[in-house]
Structure formats: C-alpha cells, structure tokens
Amino acid sequence: MAVVKCAIELGIAEVLERNGGSMTISELSSSLTCPQPYLYRIMRFLAHRKIFKQTKTSQGTLSYTQTLLSRQLTRMTPLILLESSPVMLAPWVSLSNRVRGGIGNDAPFQVAHGEDLWSYAAYHPSHSKLFNDAMACDSRVLVPQIIKGCPSLFDGISTMVDVGGGDGTTLSMLVVAFPWIRGINYDLPHVVSNPSIPISDRIEHVGGDMFDNIPKADVVFLKWVLHDWDDEECIQILNNCKEAIIKEKAGKVIIVEAVIEEETEDKLEDARLMLDMVMMAHTSNVADLPMEEKWISVDSEIREPWTARVKVFSRSKDVAVKVLSKDAPKQFSTEIAMFGKISHKNLVLLIGYCEEPDNLASVHEYMAGGDLTALLSGSDSLSWKTRLQIAIDSAQSQE
C-alpha cells in the first residue's frame, strides 16, 4: 500500500500517460526529477506486482509501460490515499487488542483517535473531504455497473433518497441515466454543507441523521451503508427506510452491499474479506458474528460475545452487562425472575440475559452519570422517603 501511495504521489501513471504510455527509466527519472536508483527500485517492485510492465528496449535499457491496473491508479487515487493516510493506518496497530478484548472493546479507530470514525470526520474537514472523495471515487467505478446491469430497478421511480450519499456523485450519475428521477442526497450536515455536486431541480441536498429519520421518497437507496453498523442499528436504519417510503407508492429499498458467503467463493471474495478487516479496524460493527457467538435476550439478540466484566456500549443504545459467578445459578434465576417483572422510573430495566452453564449474565439499561453506590451512600444519595416509594411502586408493579 505504501509503495502504491508513493507511485500516486509521484504521479508516475500520469507522466507515462502523457508520454504515450511508455518511457525508459532515464526518461521517467528526468520527468519526475527523482534520483534514478530509488525510482528504479520502486518501479521494479511495481512491475513485479503487475502494476506496470517492465521491458528492455533494443538498446538494452529498461522501459516501463502502462497497464490496465496502473490506469486504475488514476481512477482510484482518492480511495487509495484515504486508506493509506496516517489517520486510517493508525487503527491497524491495535487490531490485535480488538481481537483479544472482544467486540465490547472500542474499535481500534476510536482507540487511536479518541472518537469514532464519523465524529472524527465531523471535526476534521480535511479528513472528511478525503473520505467523501474516496466514496465518490468508488461510485464512479461502481454506479455505471449498476446502471448497466440493473436498469429495471429504477423503472417507475419519481423520487429517490440516497442515504449516506456523500457529495452526491452517485445520485448525479443515476439521474442522468434515468432522467425521470428526482434525487435527494441525504447525509450528515457537515457532509452536505458544501457538496461538489450543485443543487439543481433534479438533486436536493438534505442534512440529517439516518438514525433519526429519512426524507420521504418512492425509493430509498443504500450503498455501502449497512456494513458499518451492527444488526440492531441496521434494523433501525431499515425501519426508518420503511417509514420514509411514500405510502401511496409501491416503494422499495435498494441495497448495494458486500455479502460474505461462507460456503462459496468467487473472484470478488478477496475484496469482500478485505473490507471485513477494514470494518474491524475502523468501526464497531459486529453484524457478521456467527449465531452461536451471540447472546439471546428476552426479545432481541444482544450483539456482544461473552465478557468477563461489566461493559458499556455506546451506539444506538447504552447497556450495562452484569456478570455473575457460574457457581450462582440459583441467585441468577431469582434475579432474572424478579427484575423481569419490575418496572419503575428509578430502576434500570432488564433488557436481556445469557443463561448458559458457564455463562451467567444479565443485560440492563445503562444509567449515565451515576451508580448504585453513589445513590445509596454518596453525597447525592436518595432520601429514605424516595427509597420507600421505589419499594412500594416495585411491589405494586408485580400485582
């Protein structure tokens, strides 16, 4: 990756293209104003990786020629520069800690930068631009294939909202290919505040949060969105998609996503598995944990593997996990039976539990800004009147 980044920053592919696609090492060194010995070592490596083609001229000097792969460097430059940037490389250093610590640990990106990927982009405009340029670069490669291979998907559509649409590149291509569509480019406010695709009568840029709501449209378009989030968050996004679809229309959600097949393999499997590693380093998703590694709760799946201590998870819902000794099954059963029936504004709710021979844990709402010890014996402890009322209300809730 670093050598490819070097080739991009030097502009090797562009210089070759401007000179007919082929140059000797001496000519290339002169055009790039780079010392020939170092440049030769870079080109030798890239030729070995089939990025450029190395041949000998009739005079016996080395010559380098463009290939289909080297021409892709120009098209994919923003994506390569994003993934090879110091911001995106730093999380890989702590990937092993993520594996050792389990999914409850912060993502390596958050460990490296103190905040998640999306918050970081919101407060670092240069990184946000690099990220959005990379997504636009991907769209310029992928969307033409969607247009060519799946044109019937867009028949009969009047309005379409592209959720997480970045700078609007995807929509700009779709509305040209399907001129009957009016598009809404929907992304976080800092993303759409200065779009590279101008507002027109065909495209409107709207800022917001897909976890809160999604603008109304006939069709919701999701490209490279769901793999960033865990199952619960994906369900929340899809529920908001359902609410966004205009009821009078026969609407749909179009999902463009990478799906890892455990039983089969094709030529794109390497790219899908690499994307999975990128997600492990940069996001907190746990969407493709196998079922046997998930907890089953009262009414939903708690998407965390077994943990040996209380954890707090900050995504769409904060929860606290209480782990009991495996030697206390009776106490555990009693607590689950009791807390499963109690409901009170001053008591955290039981969300779910794991009851296996060696794994006993209960999952509760997380109470921010305090703990039981502080409330019982701290300076801001509850009055005895309040404690008595909680006991009475709790008892009444079981009647």
C-alpha positions as CSV (number, residue, x, y, z in Angstrom):
1,M,0.0,0.0,0.0
2,A,2.8,2.4,0.9
3,V,4.6,1.8,-2.4
4,V,1.4,2.3,-4.4
5,K,0.8,5.5,-2.5
6,C,4.3,6.6,-3.4
7,A,3.6,6.0,-7.1
8,I,0.4,8.0,-6.8
9,E,2.1,11.0,-5.1
10,L,4.9,11.0,-7.6
11,G,2.3,10.9,-10.4
12,I,4.1,8.0,-12.3
13,A,1.0,6.8,-14.1
14,E,0.0,10.3,-15.3
15,V,3.6,11.0,-16.6
16,L,3.6,7.8,-18.5
17,E,0.2,8.5,-20.0
18,R,1.2,12.0,-21.1
19,N,4.2,10.4,-22.9
20,G,2.4,7.8,-24.9
21,G,2.2,5.2,-22.1
22,S,5.8,4.1,-22.2
23,M,9.1,5.6,-21.0
24,T,12.6,4.4,-20.2
25,I,13.8,4.6,-16.6
26,S,16.1,7.5,-17.5
27,E,13.2,9.5,-19.2
28,L,10.9,8.8,-16.2
29,S,13.6,9.8,-13.7
30,S,14.1,13.1,-15.6
31,S,10.4,13.9,-15.9
32,L,9.7,13.2,-12.2
33,T,13.0,14.8,-11.1
34,C,13.7,11.7,-8.9
35,P,17.1,10.0,-8.5
36,Q,17.2,7.1,-10.8
37,P,18.4,4.4,-8.3
38,Y,15.5,5.0,-5.9
39,L,12.9,5.3,-8.7
40,Y,14.2,2.1,-10.3
41,R,13.7,0.2,-7.1
42,I,10.1,1.5,-6.8
43,M,9.4,0.6,-10.5
44,R,11.0,-2.8,-10.2
45,F,8.7,-3.7,-7.3
46,L,5.5,-2.3,-9.0
47,A,6.4,-4.2,-12.2
48,H,6.8,-7.4,-10.2
49,R,3.3,-6.7,-8.8
50,K,2.0,-6.4,-12.4
51,I,1.1,-2.7,-11.8
52,F,3.5,-1.6,-14.6
53,K,5.1,-3.6,-17.3
54,Q,8.9,-3.7,-17.5
55,T,10.7,-4.5,-20.7
56,K,14.0,-3.9,-22.4
57,T,14.5,-1.6,-25.4
58,S,16.6,-2.6,-28.4
59,Q,19.4,-0.7,-26.8
60,G,19.1,-2.8,-23.6
61,T,17.8,0.0,-21.4
62,L,14.8,-0.6,-19.1
63,S,11.4,0.7,-20.2
64,Y,8.1,0.9,-18.3
65,T,4.7,0.8,-19.8
66,Q,1.2,1.5,-18.5
67,T,-1.2,-1.5,-17.8
68,L,-4.9,-1.7,-17.1
69,L,-4.0,-1.9,-13.4
70,S,-1.8,1.2,-13.5
71,R,-4.5,3.2,-15.3
72,Q,-6.8,2.2,-12.4
73,L,-4.5,4.0,-10.1
74,T,-5.6,7.3,-11.5
75,R,-9.3,6.4,-11.2
76,M,-8.9,5.1,-7.7
77,T,-6.5,7.6,-6.3
78,P,-8.8,9.2,-3.6
79,L,-9.7,5.7,-2.2
80,I,-6.1,4.6,-2.1
81,L,-5.0,7.9,-0.5
82,L,-7.7,7.5,2.2
83,E,-6.8,4.0,3.2
84,S,-3.1,4.8,3.2
85,S,-3.4,8.1,5.2
86,P,-2.0,8.2,8.7
87,V,-5.5,8.6,10.2
88,M,-6.7,5.3,8.6
89,L,-3.4,3.4,9.1
90,A,-3.1,4.2,12.9
91,P,-6.0,1.9,13.9
92,W,-4.3,-1.2,12.4
93,V,-1.6,-1.0,15.1
94,S,-4.1,-2.1,17.8
95,L,-6.1,-4.6,15.8
96,S,-4.7,-7.5,17.9
97,N,-6.1,-5.8,21.0
98,R,-9.5,-5.7,19.4
99,V,-9.3,-9.4,18.8
100,R,-8.1,-10.2,22.3
101,G,-10.5,-7.9,24.1
102,G,-13.7,-8.8,22.2
103,I,-16.3,-6.7,20.5
104,G,-17.2,-4.8,23.6
105,N,-13.8,-3.0,23.3
106,D,-13.7,0.2,21.4
107,A,-12.9,0.0,17.8
108,P,-9.2,0.5,17.0
109,F,-10.1,3.7,15.2
110,Q,-11.5,5.1,18.4
111,V,-8.6,3.9,20.5
112,A,-6.2,5.7,18.1
113,H,-8.1,8.9,17.8
114,G,-10.3,9.2,20.9
115,E,-13.6,9.2,18.9
116,D,-15.4,7.1,16.3
117,L,-14.9,7.5,12.5
118,W,-17.9,9.7,12.0
119,S,-17.3,12.1,14.9
120,Y,-13.7,12.4,13.8
121,A,-14.7,13.4,10.3
122,A,-17.2,15.9,11.6
123,Y,-14.4,17.9,13.3
124,H,-11.6,17.3,10.8
125,P,-12.7,18.9,7.5
126,S,-9.6,17.7,5.6
127,H,-10.2,14.1,6.5
128,S,-13.9,14.4,5.8
129,K,-13.1,15.7,2.3
130,L,-10.7,12.8,1.7
131,F,-13.3,10.3,2.9
132,N,-16.0,11.8,0.7
133,D,-13.7,12.0,-2.3
134,A,-12.9,8.3,-1.8
135,M,-16.6,7.4,-1.7
136,A,-17.2,9.4,-4.8
137,C,-14.3,7.6,-6.5
138,D,-15.9,4.3,-5.6
139,S,-19.2,5.5,-7.0
140,R,-17.6,6.4,-10.3
141,V,-16.5,2.8,-10.7
142,L,-19.5,1.0,-9.3
143,V,-22.6,3.0,-10.3
144,P,-22.1,2.6,-14.1
145,Q,-22.2,-1.2,-13.5
146,I,-25.4,-0.8,-11.6
147,I,-26.9,1.3,-14.4
148,K,-25.8,-1.2,-17.0
149,G,-26.7,-4.4,-15.1
150,C,-29.9,-3.4,-13.2
151,P,-31.7,-0.7,-15.1
152,S,-35.2,-2.2,-14.4
153,L,-34.6,-1.4,-10.7
154,F,-35.2,2.3,-11.5
155,D,-38.4,1.9,-13.6
156,G,-41.4,3.9,-12.4
157,I,-39.5,5.9,-9.7
158,S,-40.3,9.5,-9.3
159,T,-38.2,10.3,-6.2
160,M,-35.3,8.6,-4.7
161,V,-33.3,9.4,-1.5
162,D,-29.7,8.3,-1.4
163,V,-28.9,7.7,2.3
164,G,-25.3,8.4,3.2
165,G,-24.9,9.8,-0.3
166,G,-21.8,11.8,0.4
167,D,-21.2,14.6,-2.1
168,G,-24.0,13.4,-4.4
169,T,-21.8,11.7,-7.0
170,T,-24.0,8.6,-7.0
171,L,-27.2,10.5,-7.5
172,S,-25.8,12.7,-10.2
173,M,-25.0,9.7,-12.2
174,L,-28.3,8.0,-11.6
175,V,-30.5,11.0,-12.5
176,V,-28.6,11.4,-15.8
177,A,-29.1,7.7,-16.6
178,F,-32.8,7.8,-15.5
179,P,-34.0,11.3,-16.2
180,W,-37.4,10.8,-14.7
181,I,-35.9,10.5,-11.2
182,R,-35.6,13.5,-8.8
183,G,-33.0,12.7,-6.2
184,I,-32.5,13.7,-2.5
185,N,-28.9,13.4,-1.4
186,Y,-29.1,12.7,2.4
187,D,-26.1,12.7,4.7
188,L,-24.8,14.3,7.8
189,P,-25.0,18.1,7.8
190,H,-21.2,18.7,7.7
191,V,-21.0,16.4,4.6
192,V,-23.8,18.1,2.5
193,S,-23.0,21.7,3.6
194,N,-20.5,22.1,0.8
195,P,-21.4,19.5,-1.9
196,S,-19.3,19.1,-5.0
197,I,-22.5,18.3,-7.0
198,P,-24.5,21.6,-7.1
199,I,-28.2,21.8,-6.2
200,S,-30.5,21.6,-9.2
201,D,-34.1,20.9,-10.0
202,R,-33.0,17.2,-10.1
203,I,-30.9,16.9,-6.9
204,E,-31.6,18.3,-3.5
205,H,-29.0,18.1,-0.7
206,V,-30.5,17.4,2.8
207,G,-28.6,17.2,6.1
208,G,-29.7,14.9,8.9
209,D,-29.2,11.6,10.8
210,M,-30.5,8.4,9.3
211,F,-30.9,7.1,12.9
212,D,-33.5,9.8,13.5
213,N,-35.4,10.0,10.2
214,I,-35.0,9.8,6.4
215,P,-36.7,12.1,3.9
216,K,-39.8,10.8,2.1
217,A,-39.3,9.3,-1.3
218,D,-40.6,6.5,-3.6
219,V,-37.3,4.6,-3.1
220,V,-34.5,4.6,-0.6
221,F,-31.0,3.8,-1.9
222,L,-28.4,2.4,0.5
223,K,-24.9,1.9,-1.0
224,W,-22.1,0.8,1.4
225,V,-24.0,1.9,4.5
226,L,-25.2,-1.2,6.4
227,H,-21.7,-2.9,6.7
228,D,-20.7,0.0,9.0
229,W,-23.2,-1.0,11.7
230,D,-24.3,-3.9,13.9
231,D,-27.6,-5.8,13.4
232,E,-29.6,-3.7,15.8
233,E,-28.5,-0.5,14.1
234,C,-29.1,-1.9,10.7
235,I,-32.7,-2.8,11.7
236,Q,-33.2,0.8,13.0
237,I,-31.9,2.2,9.7
238,L,-34.2,-0.2,7.7
239,N,-37.2,0.7,9.9
240,N,-36.5,4.4,9.1
241,C,-36.3,3.5,5.4
242,K,-39.7,1.9,5.7
243,E,-41.1,5.0,7.3
244,A,-39.6,7.2,4.6
245,I,-41.3,5.3,1.7
246,I,-44.3,7.2,0.5
247,K,-47.3,5.1,1.4
248,E,-49.3,5.6,-1.8
249,K,-46.4,4.3,-3.9
250,A,-45.2,0.7,-4.4
251,G,-41.8,1.7,-2.8
252,K,-38.7,-0.3,-2.2
253,V,-35.3,-0.1,-0.6
254,I,-32.3,-0.7,-3.0
255,I,-29.3,-2.1,-1.1
256,V,-25.8,-2.2,-2.6
257,E,-23.6,-4.1,-0.2
258,A,-20.8,-6.7,0.1
259,V,-22.0,-10.1,1.5
260,I,-19.5,-12.7,2.6
261,E,-20.5,-16.2,1.6
262,E,-19.1,-18.8,4.0
263,E,-19.8,-21.8,1.6
264,T,-18.9,-20.4,-1.8
265,E,-16.0,-18.3,-3.1
266,D,-15.6,-16.2,-6.3
267,K,-13.1,-13.7,-7.7
268,L,-14.5,-10.9,-5.5
269,E,-14.2,-12.8,-2.3
270,D,-10.8,-11.3,-1.6
271,A,-12.2,-7.7,-1.8
272,R,-15.1,-8.6,0.5
273,L,-12.8,-10.2,3.1
274,M,-10.5,-7.2,3.0
275,L,-13.5,-4.9,3.5
276,D,-14.4,-7.0,6.6
277,M,-10.9,-6.4,8.0
278,V,-11.2,-2.7,7.3
279,M,-14.5,-2.7,9.2
280,M,-13.0,-4.5,12.2
281,A,-10.3,-1.8,12.4
282,H,-12.4,1.3,11.7
283,T,-15.9,0.6,13.0
284,S,-17.7,-1.1,15.9
285,N,-20.0,-3.3,13.7
286,V,-20.5,-6.9,14.8
287,A,-23.0,-7.7,12.1
288,D,-21.5,-10.9,10.9
289,L,-20.7,-12.7,14.1
290,P,-22.0,-16.3,13.7
291,M,-25.2,-17.0,15.6
292,E,-23.6,-19.3,18.1
293,E,-21.4,-16.4,19.3
294,K,-24.3,-14.1,20.1
295,W,-26.3,-13.8,23.2
296,I,-30.1,-14.4,23.0
297,S,-32.1,-12.0,25.1
298,V,-35.7,-11.7,26.2
299,D,-36.9,-10.2,22.9
300,S,-33.9,-9.5,20.8
301,E,-30.3,-10.5,20.2
302,I,-27.7,-8.8,22.4
303,R,-24.8,-8.5,19.9
304,E,-21.8,-9.0,22.2
305,P,-19.8,-12.1,22.9
306,W,-19.1,-13.2,26.5
307,T,-17.3,-10.7,28.6
308,A,-15.7,-11.1,32.0
309,R,-16.7,-7.7,33.3
310,V,-19.3,-5.0,33.1
311,K,-19.2,-3.2,29.8
312,V,-20.9,-0.1,28.5
313,F,-21.6,0.1,24.8
314,S,-22.2,3.5,23.2
315,R,-24.2,3.2,20.0
316,S,-27.9,3.4,19.5
317,K,-28.5,2.1,23.0
318,D,-26.2,2.0,26.0
319,V,-26.3,-1.1,28.1
320,A,-24.6,-2.5,31.2
321,V,-23.7,-6.2,31.5
322,K,-23.6,-7.8,34.9
323,V,-21.6,-11.0,35.1
324,L,-22.4,-13.5,37.9
325,S,-20.3,-16.4,39.1
326,K,-21.0,-19.6,37.3
327,D,-21.5,-21.1,40.8
328,A,-24.5,-18.9,41.5
329,P,-27.2,-20.3,39.1
330,K,-30.0,-20.1,41.8
331,Q,-29.2,-16.4,42.6
332,F,-29.1,-15.7,38.8
333,S,-32.5,-17.3,38.2
334,T,-34.0,-15.4,41.1
335,E,-32.6,-12.0,39.9
336,I,-33.9,-12.6,36.3
337,A,-37.3,-13.6,37.5
338,M,-37.6,-10.6,39.8
339,F,-36.1,-7.9,37.6
340,G,-38.1,-9.2,34.6
341,K,-41.3,-8.2,36.4
342,I,-40.2,-4.9,37.9
343,S,-40.7,-1.6,36.1
344,H,-40.0,1.7,37.8
345,K,-38.7,5.1,36.6
346,N,-35.9,4.9,39.2
347,L,-34.8,1.4,38.3
348,V,-32.9,0.3,35.3
349,L,-34.8,-2.2,33.1
350,L,-33.7,-5.7,32.4
351,I,-33.1,-5.8,28.6
352,G,-31.9,-9.4,28.3
353,Y,-29.8,-12.2,29.7
354,C,-27.5,-15.1,28.9
355,E,-28.1,-18.3,30.8
356,E,-25.6,-21.0,29.9
357,P,-23.8,-23.4,32.2
358,D,-20.6,-21.4,32.2
359,N,-22.0,-18.0,31.2
360,L,-24.4,-16.2,33.5
361,A,-25.0,-12.5,32.7
362,S,-27.8,-10.0,32.7
363,V,-28.1,-7.0,30.4
364,H,-29.6,-3.8,31.8
365,E,-30.2,-0.2,30.7
366,Y,-27.1,1.9,31.4
367,M,-27.6,4.7,33.9
368,A,-25.3,7.5,32.8
369,G,-23.7,9.8,35.4
370,G,-24.0,7.7,38.5
371,D,-24.0,4.3,40.1
372,L,-25.9,2.4,42.9
373,T,-23.2,3.1,45.5
374,A,-23.4,6.8,44.9
375,L,-27.2,6.8,45.2
376,L,-27.2,4.8,48.3
377,S,-24.4,6.3,50.3
378,G,-22.9,9.2,48.3
379,S,-23.4,12.9,48.9
380,D,-26.4,12.9,46.5
381,S,-28.0,9.8,47.9
382,L,-31.7,9.1,47.6
383,S,-33.8,10.1,50.6
384,W,-35.4,7.3,52.6
385,K,-38.8,8.5,51.5
386,T,-37.8,8.1,47.9
387,R,-36.3,4.6,48.6
388,L,-39.6,3.6,50.4
389,Q,-41.6,4.8,47.4
390,I,-39.5,2.8,45.0
391,A,-40.0,-0.3,47.1
392,I,-43.8,0.3,47.2
393,D,-44.0,1.0,43.5
394,S,-41.9,-2.0,42.6
395,A,-44.1,-4.3,44.7
396,Q,-47.2,-2.8,43.1
397,S,-45.8,-3.4,39.6
398,Q,-45.9,-7.2,40.3
399,E,-49.5,-7.3,41.3
